[in-house]
Structures are given as C-alpha cells and as structure tokens.
Amino acid sequence: MFDRKAMKKMITEKGYKQKIIAERAQISERQLSLILSGKRKCDVEEYVRICTALEVPIQTFIIEGCMISKTA
C-alpha cells in the first residue's frame, strides 16, 4: 500500500501536470487520475514507473509496515 495523497501532493508541489507524469510512466492520464483518487488499484510495475517519472526512490510513498503485493 502506498500514500496516494503524498504522491498527488508531490506532483502538485513539483509543478508537474498529471499528463506529463502519466506519459513518463507509460500509463494513460485517466489511469493515473484513477490511481491517485483511489478508484483504481496500482500494480507494482505502475508504481515503480510513476516513482521513476517523479524521480524519487520507490520507498518514498510506501506506508510504513505495509508491503506491496502484485496488486497493491
């Protein structure tokens, strides 16, 4: 499980548009929007690509004590 709110906040604070992060993460803007709103699950591969697009370590948004599963 990861902190969607923190991820969304970072996108805003860095001045990025969700469209740019989605393109860099190779997912649709709609998918990213649904992930950030909690309406869609984010798998591990998508999570890693989003972190890479944001240029942050993958542990940045991990909620302490939680582990990522294949369908996190």
C-alpha positions in Angstrom: 0.0 0.0 0.0 1.2 3.5 -0.7 0.3 7.0 0.2 -1.7 8.3 -2.8 -2.2 11.7 -1.2 1.5 12.2 -0.7 2.1 11.2 -4.3 -0.5 13.6 -5.6 0.8 16.4 -3.4 4.3 15.8 -4.7 3.1 16.0 -8.3 1.5 19.4 -7.5 4.4 20.7 -5.5 6.9 19.9 -8.3 4.6 21.8 -10.7 4.0 18.8 -12.9 0.8 18.1 -14.8 -0.6 14.6 -14.3 -0.5 14.2 -18.1 3.3 14.6 -18.1 3.8 12.1 -15.3 1.4 9.6 -17.0 3.3 9.9 -20.2 6.7 9.3 -18.5 5.2 6.4 -16.6 3.7 5.0 -19.8 0.1 4.9 -18.5 -2.9 6.9 -19.6 -3.7 10.2 -17.8 -7.1 8.6 -16.9 -5.3 5.6 -15.2 -3.1 7.9 -13.2 -6.1 10.0 -12.1 -8.0 6.9 -11.0 -4.9 5.6 -9.1 -4.4 8.9 -7.3 -8.1 9.1 -6.4 -8.1 5.5 -5.1 -10.6 4.4 -7.6 -8.2 2.0 -9.3 -5.5 -0.2 -7.9 -1.9 0.4 -8.9 0.2 -2.6 -9.6 3.9 -2.8 -8.7 5.1 -2.1 -12.2 2.9 1.0 -12.5 4.0 2.2 -9.1 7.7 1.9 -10.0 7.2 3.7 -13.3 5.3 6.5 -11.5 8.1 6.9 -9.0 10.7 6.9 -11.8 8.7 9.5 -13.6 8.7 11.6 -10.4 12.5 10.9 -10.0 12.0 9.7 -6.4 13.1 6.4 -4.7 10.4 3.8 -4.8 10.2 3.7 -1.0 9.1 7.4 -1.0 5.3 6.7 -0.8 5.4 3.3 1.0 3.3 3.4 4.1 5.4 2.0 7.0 4.6 -1.5 7.9 2.9 -2.3 4.6 4.3 -4.4 1.8 3.5 -4.1 -1.9 1.9 -7.1 -3.4 1.5 -7.7 -7.1 -1.9 -6.0 -7.0 -1.0 -3.2 -4.5 
